[in-house]
Amino acid sequence: MSDVATGFLEPEDLPPRYDLHPEVASWIRALRSQNLSENTQRIYRRAGDSFAAYLLDEKAGYQPASEGGHPAPTSLEEVHREHVQAYIADLIKRTSAGNAHQHFRSLKTFFNWLVNEEELTRSPMRTMKPPEVGEVVVPVIPDDALKKLLAICKGTSFKQRRDTAIIMLFLDTGVRLSELTERSVGHLDLDLMVFYVLGKGGRERAVPFGRTTSVAVDRYLRALGKHRKKTLEKDDALWWSVKRGSRMTIWGVGTMIENRCKEAGIPHIHPHQFRHTFAHLWKLNGGNEDDLMRITGWKSRQMLSRYAASSGAERARLAHKTLSPGDRL
């Protein structure tokens, strides 16, 4: 029963919550025309769809913080910063500040797009600040874990050749998961020992790799041709799923790493840890920072500092052994 005098309504009297999914779908179609990477589009879609689902969920989703708080929106114009703030707070609680920060940036882009499209007169996030994200130190992969991981993949079968090549490329190039996965055979040059990847912002770069990785990849490509019973062409998918009989996805590569870790009896390794490990080993062995930025595709030294922090203490200890003032007396 509704209470018209106070303005409070019983649940059955409330108008339906607004569904943002159609706007999110339109936004993603617009992003495709900007030639953004598939991974960037996935990140944006995940944030948009997740926020839309949060607003629709009457039980686990948005609830006003107080009696005077904004109710769930029933139209696009009613989406308020309070709704976004509640969603970000919920994400921090359920996942992490880093994940919430990524969703924040994606949603801000979404609402700015709605303003540009004249669907809204102003963004509900126009004065909002992103959540603070403390420095998260991603652990590098220990040498013994790498040796066990590669040992479990050793062999001549198609999957063993494939998984060894994937792990070696991850370790030897520091490429992102999407950069490694979404490639074709023609993006590898075994003579120059270069892997052409598509990074953030649609920027292609040539990433070098070493002789050992070149041998591993060459063995895999020969195994791939035999497995598919055909002469490989440049447009053929680089990584082939045995289970699905088609191009491997980023989820497939991630699952492969997870399964191989279990077989090797080592802690779970996230594909992005290879990127941190590459940066750590590069700096540990005296590699040039400008070269590291070029190889990894970083445009700012802030990213260099973030990745270098993974094992900075270890590098500092090793440097101190050489530069110790006390030992020089």
Secondary structure, 3 states (H helix, E strand, C coil): CCECCCCECCHHHCCCCCCCHHHHHHHHHHHHCCCCCHHHHHHHHHHHHHHHHHHHCCCCCCCCCCCCCCCCCCCHHHCCHHHHHHHHHHHHHHCCHHHHHHHHHHHHHHHHHHHHCCCCCCCCCCCCCCCCCCCCCCCCCCHHHHHHHHHHCCCCCHHHHHHHHHHHHHHHHCCCHHHHHCCEHHHEECCCCEEEEECHHHCEEEEECCHHHHHHHHHHHHHHHHHHCCCCCCCCECCEECCCCEECCHHHHHHHHHHHHHHHCCCCCCHHHHHHHHHHHHHHCCCCHHHHHHHHCCCCHHHHHHHHHHHHHHHHHHHHHHHCCHHHC
